[in-house]
Amino acid sequence: MRRDGVVNRERILLAAEHVFGAGGAAASTEEVARQAQVGVATVFRHFPTKQDLIEATAVRYLGKLEDETRRLADEADAGRAFASLMRVLVSTGATKLTLLNLLPTDGNGLSKPVDTAAHSFLDAIRLVLERAQAAGAARPDATVDDVSTLVRALAHVATPDEGEAVDRALRIVLDGLGVPH
């Protein structure tokens, strides 16, 4: 792919993250093109269908979260890293949930690329959790499923106007998980 094609693809995916993250299923490909400052034909050249665009956006978003999670896994203070991870996951959870909820639910599960990205992301979370547990900075019986459930619950209410309440709820969750914060 030519350099301008790579740049356009990245701009489209970044715009799609914002447009679909905010607008959900009602968001339009035309709005993605407008925010990416490309023509709608350029969007469809890269992503033949809206569903292809949503899927690629979800994969990219999960990849960004995985990169941040793995960066946190390298921090010296495992407890602080896990607390930081929880904050990141709650603050980004609404977008992640919106993107994943836009994917087909026809009983066949997620597509291979999305499924691979999701599992890789969960493996990164597991790494941070296990490091915190090994350091005595998280409950030994906590699982990635527990973390995922708690994050999804908090992400549903994490809006800018409820920041203080969400922060307080997150501190309560971290206390419950035995994580210093």
Secondary structure, 3 states (H helix, E strand, C coil): CCHHHHHHHHHHHHHHHHHHHHHHHHCCHHHHHHHHCCCHHHHHHHCCCHHHHHHHHHHHHHHHHHHHHHHHHCCCCHHHHHHHHHHHHHHHHHHHHHHHHCCCCCCCCCCHHHHHHHHHHHHHHHHHHHHHHHCCCCCCCCCHHHHHHHHHHHHCCCCHHHHHHHHHHHHHHHHHCCCCC
